[in-house]
Amino acid sequence: MVLILSEHQDASTVEVLKWLNHFGITWIRINEDDEVRFDCLEFAGNQLAGLVITINGKPLNLVEVKSYWYRRGWLHYGAQYISGKISNHSLVNENMHQYLQEELDNVMEFVHRYLQSEKQCINSYLSAKNNKTYYHYVASKAGFDLPDTLIATQKKDLERFSDESGRGSLITKSINEMFSFTHDGKCYRNLTNEVRQSDIQEGNKVFYPTLFQTYVEKFFELRVFYILGEIYSMAIFSQLNAKTQFDFRNYDHEYSNRNVPFILPASIAQKVKVFMAEIDLNCGSLDMIVTADGRFVFLEVNPVGQFGMVSNPCNYYLEKRIAEILSQ
Amino acid sequence: MSDKIVFRLFSSCLLTAGSTRALICDPQRGNYYTIPLSLYSIIAEQKKASIEETLAICEDQEEAEILKSYFNFLLEHELIFLCREDLADNFTPIKYEFDVPAIIANAIVQIGKKAEYLVDTLAQLKLLGCQAFELVVMTDCPLSFLSHILELCKGQELDEVNLYIPFNPETDYEALIEEYCFLSSVTICNAPTNEEIFLNGDSCTLRFSTKDLRDHRHCGIIAEKYFIPDLVHHSESLQHNTCLNRKIAIDVNGNIKNCPSLNESFGNIKDITLEEAICQPHFKKYWNINKDQIEVCKDCEFRHVCTDCRAYLEDPSNVYSKPLKCGYDPYTCTWEDWSKNPLKENIIIQYGIHSIE
């Protein structure tokens, strides 16, 4: 049986499930909005004899799971046991709740560890935190070309970084994940934007930690889907029109980007493998830029990125491949 | 490293050579363009040449000017791009693999007065992985009966349903479509007008037709308006029959067929399961007849954006014959009205199509 942890809205999961059905493989899908409870863990005769959680009240013995796909999302077990009042003193209540929460967190972390180490697995909850700053550091050690990057709090550092010869223009983007919300019909979100000299001049002397990067002139972008040593790449020609020059998510619906299959040069493929092993991810989507002079510049990795946008234009059948791996 | 700049076709653009001219199909932008065969061979060879080198091979100035205008056209429509020579081979062609997670991918189900086998049929189709359903109500269709059918579909959680029903002046079709959001299209036959309305945020088309499109003899028409410039379609077309591959039909009497227009029955839904019907030796005989094997089509530049029909043929005795209802001649690159072709008159009568036109 295949276990999948995903999100309610995720369309790629549905496509993979169609293939699993077609292969005649039984599966259980847990979403972030399903109610998960810890039920029982037992060691007997020096080995794990049972590990049972319940999904919306239905028991699931994880020992019986053969393969596991962490697509995205989390196990929603927060409300278990600790809704009631333990004492009349709020301080005692607070501390007791914290203690009980930590007890449960400990055993639930074991659930994730057990799934990622004992099963045929694609990705894992514990490795999938998008630690971009650390990933940038590991990428530098793996030998990737990287854009010069500054995370700063003071104008004088930004000015120095900007003035350094040969840097050209700068961009800013989030240090952590992309972030968006909607309020009053307006969508607020942070995409990659250009930083002009006037922005720096008019800016505050001291500011909140912010990421700046040299703008890398691209010939095309690459989206690289890595899964268990296999690499599927797609070139995205977004430079052809100015609207998508900084971020291809600024879609141009009138004249869409060109998305075509691409084979990484062997030396770059090797770096991808070293990098993914080092950050302990067996599946993820990497973004790169290829410059006009043929350099491959690493931008970031998304552990739970969308891969349908690579699979469909390139005819890679990644959903089928994932289902095959889970069926092994 | 070399600094030579070569041209390359975007591999998302799909090339098909006919006997007289060729086609560049651009699915990512939903376009296709006919091009001369001479240009086709220059692009298809992928010779890692620069535009200048290619122009230099031209025999005279006039030829070079023509070729230059072709290159301008290709660059303007972003069908080719310019690339460093050392990266050119990394732009690999698309692999034309085709597969779907289904034993049966699409089904035509004709529905009679009581719709008695409908639930069981739909349940069987779901288990076979079927994704697209064409439901054709062959009898009168009062609102109560229609609601009954749609409730059954809702219960089976079908994704893509195309419904054909006879016109009924008392039915509020728009309200119905709003309620049953799984409907992809609803075609109202024998309606007073011809009209098309897009509903549910364009996810459903409501179509009124003065014709009785439930009559299967209307099917099988090959025309430019039915072309499908699409990568999945192209890939399927290279290996399979784009009409009949993984298709099943259950007619109004419960007979299991490849298509309502084909006579051969593989049994009745009252007696056998769909799976048993599919396992019969001849059930899949049309599935792998592709356009490269079909007479005339194999010489046509449109063959991989085109649809097919194996039920109405120019030569009914030849399973590889050109579809009867195609008026295109790939040798002269002209379209004519197939139904007025004197050479087809006898066949049209033989199939009984003349009485519906």
Interface residues (C-beta under 8 A of the other chain):
Chain A: K18 W19 N21 H22 F219 A235 F237 L240 Y255 S256 R258 N259 V260 P261 F262 I263 L264 P265 V290 G294 N312 P313 C314 N315 Y317 K320 A323
Chain B: M1 F10 S11 S12 Q28 R29 E78 F81 C83 R84 D86 L87 D89 N90 F91 T92 P93 I94 K95 Y96 E97 D99 P101 A102 I103 G129 L231 V232 S235
